[in-house]
Structures are given as C-alpha cells and as structure tokens.
Amino acid sequence: MVWACVVKEDIDWVKECMEYEVEGSRPRGRPKRTWREVAQKDCQACNLNREDAMDCGRWKKLIKIG
C-alpha cells in the first residue's frame, strides 16, 4: 500500500483500465475481487481515508502500524 501515496495523474488510459468491464458471460462461482475492492477493504481495516493518502508522511506512518 506504500505506492498508493503517489498522486494519480489524470491520464485517460489509467481511468479506462480502472473502470474497464469485460463483456461476455461470467464463469460459475464468486467473481474475483478487483484491486479497488481489496484496497478499500484494507483501508477500512486500518481506518485510513483519502486525506491520509494525500499526506505521504502520515500515510507511511499509518501503514507501518497497520
């Protein structure tokens, strides 16, 4: 989660990759977790929010504790 400290630049292909949805039928069973779902769950477990991620010093301190 250290790399989440880097502020994401507003690049079109990055946004497209993060919001891409595959067309077609799904396989049986539970869908795989996306990066966003895993990151949100990890942040909730450590009581982190977006403001913490914008302050690199605070972010590094909090993820070492978590």
Backbone as CSV, one residue per row, in Angstrom:
resi,resn,N_x,N_y,N_z,CA_x,CA_y,CA_z,C_x,C_y,C_z
1,MET,0.814,-1.188,0.000,0.000,0.000,0.000,0.863,1.259,0.000
2,VAL,2.186,1.123,0.045,3.060,2.284,0.043,2.898,3.075,-1.241
3,TRP,2.747,2.403,-2.375,2.663,3.085,-3.653,1.379,3.878,-3.817
4,ALA,0.374,3.656,-2.971,-0.871,4.415,-3.056,-0.644,5.868,-2.662
5,CYS,0.500,6.163,-2.080,0.827,7.525,-1.681,1.046,8.412,-2.896
6,VAL,1.439,7.830,-4.012,1.696,8.610,-5.214,0.374,9.130,-5.756
7,VAL,0.320,10.409,-6.024,-0.908,11.014,-6.531,-1.091,10.605,-7.986
8,LYS,-2.255,10.040,-8.283,-2.542,9.560,-9.631,-2.731,10.742,-10.575
9,GLU,-1.978,10.735,-11.652,-2.139,11.780,-12.656,-3.417,11.525,-13.433
10,ASP,-3.967,12.574,-13.997,-5.216,12.462,-14.731,-4.928,12.016,-16.161
11,ILE,-4.666,10.708,-16.331,-4.352,10.133,-17.632,-5.534,9.272,-18.067
12,ASP,-5.952,9.445,-19.315,-7.140,8.746,-19.806,-7.014,7.235,-19.737
13,TRP,-5.873,6.653,-20.122,-5.761,5.196,-20.155,-5.800,4.594,-18.764
14,VAL,-5.343,5.340,-17.749,-5.405,4.842,-16.382,-6.862,4.733,-15.952
15,LYS,-7.628,5.772,-16.241,-9.052,5.773,-15.883,-9.778,4.635,-16.613
16,GLU,-9.452,4.451,-17.888,-10.093,3.378,-18.646,-9.773,2.008,-18.058
17,CYS,-8.539,1.785,-17.655,-8.141,0.498,-17.071,-8.847,0.241,-15.744
18,MET,-9.001,1.289,-14.941,-9.628,1.110,-13.633,-11.128,0.861,-13.750
19,GLU,-11.746,1.344,-14.821,-13.198,1.212,-14.968,-13.592,0.196,-16.044
20,TYR,-12.636,-0.551,-16.580,-12.888,-1.499,-17.658,-13.755,-2.658,-17.189
21,GLU,-14.770,-2.996,-17.975,-15.621,-4.135,-17.677,-15.599,-5.085,-18.869
22,VAL,-15.355,-6.339,-18.611,-15.266,-7.347,-19.668,-16.665,-7.771,-20.072
23,GLU,-16.879,-7.841,-21.385,-18.176,-8.292,-21.880,-18.187,-9.814,-21.985
24,GLY,-19.370,-10.395,-21.939,-19.491,-11.843,-22.082,-20.035,-12.473,-20.816
25,SER,-20.157,-13.782,-20.848,-20.716,-14.487,-19.694,-19.649,-14.696,-18.625
26,ARG,-20.102,-14.759,-17.400,-19.197,-14.966,-16.265,-19.071,-16.460,-15.970
27,PRO,-17.929,-16.861,-15.466,-17.803,-18.258,-15.030,-18.604,-18.484,-13.743
28,ARG,-18.803,-19.723,-13.392,-19.534,-20.047,-12.172,-18.750,-19.626,-10.946
29,GLY,-19.453,-19.375,-9.860,-18.804,-19.055,-8.595,-18.726,-17.559,-8.321
30,ARG,-18.035,-17.241,-7.235,-17.895,-15.852,-6.810,-16.968,-15.107,-7.769
31,PRO,-17.338,-13.874,-8.155,-16.448,-13.092,-9.014,-15.141,-12.756,-8.293
32,LYS,-14.065,-12.622,-9.037,-12.782,-12.249,-8.454,-12.865,-10.825,-7.927
33,ARG,-12.122,-10.561,-6.878,-12.095,-9.217,-6.319,-11.259,-8.302,-7.202
34,THR,-11.698,-7.069,-7.318,-10.936,-6.088,-8.081,-9.910,-5.421,-7.168
35,TRP,-8.940,-4.742,-7.774,-7.922,-4.025,-6.987,-8.590,-3.000,-6.079
36,ARG,-9.591,-2.308,-6.611,-10.286,-1.265,-5.841,-10.973,-1.853,-4.607
37,GLU,-11.633,-3.004,-4.752,-12.317,-3.639,-3.623,-11.326,-4.055,-2.539
38,VAL,-10.203,-4.620,-2.942,-9.184,-5.051,-1.984,-8.579,-3.844,-1.273
39,ALA,-8.280,-2.786,-2.027,-7.692,-1.577,-1.435,-8.661,-0.927,-0.450
40,GLN,-9.947,-0.859,-0.799,-10.939,-0.276,0.112,-11.062,-1.095,1.391
41,LYS,-11.066,-2.404,1.268,-11.164,-3.268,2.446,-9.944,-3.098,3.351
42,ASP,-8.742,-3.035,2.750,-7.520,-2.832,3.526,-7.532,-1.483,4.241
43,CYS,-7.989,-0.450,3.551,-8.045,0.885,4.161,-9.055,0.930,5.305
44,GLN,-10.182,0.264,5.140,-11.177,0.214,6.213,-10.623,-0.530,7.419
45,ALA,-9.877,-1.594,7.190,-9.308,-2.376,8.290,-8.298,-1.554,9.087
46,CYS,-7.586,-0.643,8.418,-6.572,0.192,9.083,-7.094,1.578,9.434
47,ASN,-8.387,1.830,9.218,-9.006,3.137,9.474,-8.304,4.260,8.715
48,LEU,-8.056,4.035,7.418,-7.414,5.027,6.559,-8.454,5.641,5.632
49,ASN,-8.213,6.880,5.208,-9.093,7.530,4.250,-8.267,8.265,3.205
50,ARG,-8.931,8.932,2.268,-8.225,9.611,1.170,-7.321,10.727,1.661
51,GLU,-7.735,11.443,2.688,-6.912,12.526,3.217,-5.590,11.992,3.769
52,ASP,-5.625,10.812,4.373,-4.395,10.190,4.874,-3.459,9.857,3.713
53,ALA,-4.016,9.407,2.587,-3.201,9.028,1.436,-2.536,10.238,0.784
54,MET,-3.131,11.405,0.904,-2.564,12.605,0.300,-1.375,13.145,1.091
55,ASP,-1.258,12.776,2.356,-0.130,13.210,3.189,0.837,12.034,3.301
56,CYS,1.911,12.056,2.486,2.824,10.903,2.394,3.440,10.517,3.739
57,GLY,3.830,11.504,4.536,4.436,11.196,5.829,3.467,10.481,6.750
58,ARG,2.246,10.986,6.808,1.216,10.358,7.649,0.875,8.960,7.124
59,TRP,0.771,8.827,5.786,0.433,7.542,5.174,1.463,6.478,5.539
60,LYS,2.757,6.818,5.396,3.817,5.862,5.703,3.769,5.447,7.171
61,LYS,3.493,6.407,8.035,3.410,6.111,9.469,2.235,5.181,9.773
62,LEU,1.078,5.447,9.157,-0.115,4.655,9.424,-0.030,3.247,8.852
63,ILE,0.592,3.075,7.682,0.653,1.716,7.123,1.673,0.856,7.851
64,LYS,2.660,1.446,8.476,3.590,0.659,9.281,2.919,0.134,10.534
65,ILE,1.992,0.922,11.075,1.244,0.499,12.269,0.271,-0.606,11.906
66,GLY,-0.428,-0.451,10.767,-1.460,-1.395,10.322,-0.864,-2.672,9.903
